[in-house]
């Protein structure tokens, strides 16, 4: 996953402002095609109600376009090396928010991983000073 994520970050940085929309479209469609068999296998392909369609559209527009658009915007001014380190905090943030809002259980291994993420960011930050 890290290799694909790094390739995506580099592609966004290299594509410039005009190519980001095409890149997001290509990655969105390719990801959808990869996940389609799994979705069909579980019988969860087509939203069954108006509310389900609203949620699906929000995920597509709000989360995907919004989130990836902000990443592309941030990569215009942030070096890729710094941005890739900052992106490592996403799983940690997800675990903490899941624990706080949804009472999700955090294992010892996940906690240790979070500490490693923070330590890696601290080491990288200190090396840049």
TORLUM-723940 format. One line per field, with one value per residue (C-alpha): residue in three letters; residue number from 1; x, y, z. Coordinates in nm, 2 decimals, padded with zeros to 4 digits. Layout:
TORLUM-723940
r ALA,... $
k NUM,... $
px X,... $
py Y,... $
pz Z,... $
//
This chain:
TORLUM-723940
r UNK,UNK,UNK,UNK,UNK,UNK,UNK,UNK,UNK,UNK,UNK,UNK,UNK,UNK,UNK,UNK,UNK,UNK,UNK,UNK,UNK,UNK,UNK,UNK,UNK,UNK,UNK,UNK,UNK,UNK,UNK,UNK,UNK,UNK,UNK,UNK,UNK,UNK,UNK,UNK,UNK,UNK,UNK,UNK,UNK,UNK,UNK,UNK,UNK,UNK,UNK,UNK,UNK,UNK,UNK,UNK,UNK,UNK,UNK,UNK,UNK,UNK,UNK,UNK,UNK,UNK,UNK,UNK,UNK,UNK,UNK,UNK,UNK,UNK,UNK,UNK,UNK,UNK,UNK,UNK,UNK,UNK,UNK,UNK,UNK,UNK,UNK,UNK,UNK,UNK,UNK,UNK,UNK,UNK,UNK,UNK,UNK,UNK,UNK,UNK,UNK,UNK,UNK,UNK,UNK,UNK,UNK,UNK,UNK,UNK,UNK,UNK,UNK,UNK,UNK,UNK,UNK,UNK,UNK,UNK,UNK,UNK,UNK,UNK,UNK,UNK,UNK,UNK,UNK $
k 1,2,3,4,5,6,7,8,9,10,11,12,13,14,15,16,17,18,19,20,21,22,23,24,25,26,27,28,29,30,31,32,33,34,35,36,37,38,39,40,41,42,43,44,45,46,47,48,49,50,51,52,53,54,55,56,57,58,59,60,61,62,63,64,65,66,67,68,69,70,71,72,73,74,75,76,77,78,79,80,81,82,83,84,85,86,87,88,89,90,91,92,93,94,95,96,97,98,99,100,101,102,103,104,105,106,107,108,109,110,111,112,113,114,115,116,117,118,119,120,121,122,123,124,125,126,127,128,129 $
px 00.00,00.28,00.43,00.10,00.04,00.39,00.33,00.00,00.16,00.44,00.18,-00.03,00.27,00.40,00.06,00.02,-00.31,-00.45,-00.39,-00.51,-00.87,-00.78,-00.56,-00.84,-01.09,-00.85,-00.77,-01.13,-01.25,-00.96,-01.02,-01.40,-01.32,-01.09,-01.35,-01.65,-01.61,-01.60,-01.90,-02.10,-01.99,-02.14,-02.45,-02.39,-02.37,-02.66,-02.79,-03.15,-03.30,-03.28,-03.09,-02.84,-02.78,-02.73,-02.47,-02.30,-02.29,-02.16,-01.88,-01.79,-01.81,-01.74,-01.49,-01.31,-01.30,-01.27,-01.00,-00.80,-00.84,-00.70,-00.41,-00.34,-00.37,-00.13,00.13,00.16,00.34,00.46,00.76,00.67,00.90,00.72,00.38,00.43,00.54,00.23,00.00,00.13,-00.08,-00.40,-00.43,-00.35,-00.61,-00.87,-00.79,-00.82,-01.14,-01.29,-01.21,-01.35,-01.67,-01.75,-01.59,-01.37,-01.13,-00.76,-00.52,-00.18,-00.03,-00.22,-00.12,00.24,00.21,00.07,00.37,00.60,00.43,00.47,00.83,00.91,00.76,00.95,01.28,01.22,01.12,01.43,01.66,01.52,01.61 $
py 00.00,00.24,00.20,00.29,00.58,00.72,00.68,00.87,01.15,01.19,01.17,01.44,01.66,01.61,01.65,02.02,02.19,02.10,01.73,01.67,01.63,01.37,01.19,01.19,01.06,00.78,00.67,00.69,00.48,00.23,00.19,00.14,-00.13,-00.32,-00.31,-00.39,-00.77,-00.76,-00.54,-00.76,-01.07,-00.92,-00.80,-00.44,-00.27,-00.05,00.18,00.07,00.40,00.77,00.81,00.55,00.75,01.07,00.90,00.75,01.09,01.26,01.00,01.05,01.43,01.54,01.28,01.18,01.50,01.72,01.51,01.44,01.80,01.93,01.69,01.82,02.18,02.11,01.94,02.27,02.43,02.14,01.92,01.56,01.43,01.64,01.57,01.19,01.20,01.41,01.16,00.89,01.05,00.96,00.61,00.73,01.00,00.75,00.52,00.80,00.94,00.59,00.53,00.87,00.88,00.51,00.33,00.13,-00.09,-00.01,-00.31,-00.30,-00.35,-00.06,00.16,00.06,00.14,00.49,00.55,00.44,00.68,00.97,00.88,00.85,01.20,01.34,01.19,01.31,01.66,01.68,01.57,01.86,02.12 $
pz 00.00,00.08,-00.27,-00.43,-00.19,-00.26,-00.64,-00.60,-00.41,-00.66,-00.95,-00.79,-00.74,-01.09,-01.26,-01.17,-01.12,-01.46,-01.44,-01.09,-01.19,-01.45,-01.20,-00.94,-01.19,-01.31,-00.95,-00.85,-01.14,-01.11,-00.74,-00.81,-01.06,-00.82,-00.55,-00.77,-00.75,-00.37,-00.35,-00.59,-00.39,-00.08,-00.25,-00.17,-00.51,-00.57,-00.29,-00.21,-00.09,-00.14,00.18,00.06,-00.26,-00.06,00.15,-00.16,-00.33,-00.02,00.00,-00.36,-00.37,-00.01,00.10,-00.22,-00.42,-00.11,00.06,-00.25,-00.37,-00.04,-00.07,-00.42,-00.30,-00.01,-00.23,-00.43,-00.14,00.07,-00.02,-00.09,00.18,00.44,00.31,00.30,00.67,00.76,00.58,00.82,01.10,00.92,01.06,01.41,01.38,01.26,01.56,01.81,01.66,01.64,02.01,02.12,01.91,01.85,02.14,01.90,02.07,02.02,02.06,02.21,01.87,01.73,02.02,01.96,01.59,01.69,01.91,01.62,01.38,01.62,01.69,01.32,01.26,01.55,01.42,01.07,01.19,01.41,01.12,00.90,01.16 $
//
